[in-house]
């Protein structure tokens, strides 16, 4: 009986891993190969509320094949560097970013998410299976980005279209896996994944942000079984 339980448990874990890899590949969540010194992505946001947008660049370093690290560099409106994040290879440092063989750790959106006057940055944290995607949240304090927390965006209650910041938990439920900015627009595009009773669904939605998390404004691609 114990052996049967172990076999079933192993098969369940393998299924979760393969589903996660397949879903990530289908969603294009693995950034392309980059070159040393290349800018992976840039964001333009008025960080200091002075009417001028600063540039937040994600600069690539430490390239090894398809793996690479990334540093946050902030420029003022004149092009002068006003802050740089760490450029080391300590993956445990929440301010160290990159694309690794077990997943990506990269900024996805930079915006004042809760209209409190402070700009937040949300970045992924590597996850190689279908466990809820952990996101890191940072806040600009006037001089630099500071780490706030790492949490998931889980739908609560089920079927509500409301995704709240939650402590990482088991792979069961519905959660946001990816966020994208809509240019010159306040809302965002969210990729959504659901895993319940060994069944999976995926979709995408336009979402609005708040201090609690994100809420679906409209479904672009309603949740559908894979």
Buried (B, 14 or more C-beta within 10 A) or exposed (E): EEEEEEEEEEEEEEBBBEBBBEBBEEBEBEBEEBEEEBEBBEBEBEBBEEEEBBBBBBBBBBBEEEBBBBBBBBBBBEEEEBBEBBBEEEBEEBBBBBBBEEBBBBBBBBBBBEEEEBBBBBBBBBBBBBBBBBBBBBBBEEEBBEBBEBBBBBBBEEEEBBBBBBEBEEBBBBBBBBBEBEEEEEBBBBBBBBBEEEEBBBBBBBBEBBEEBBBBEEEBEEBEEE
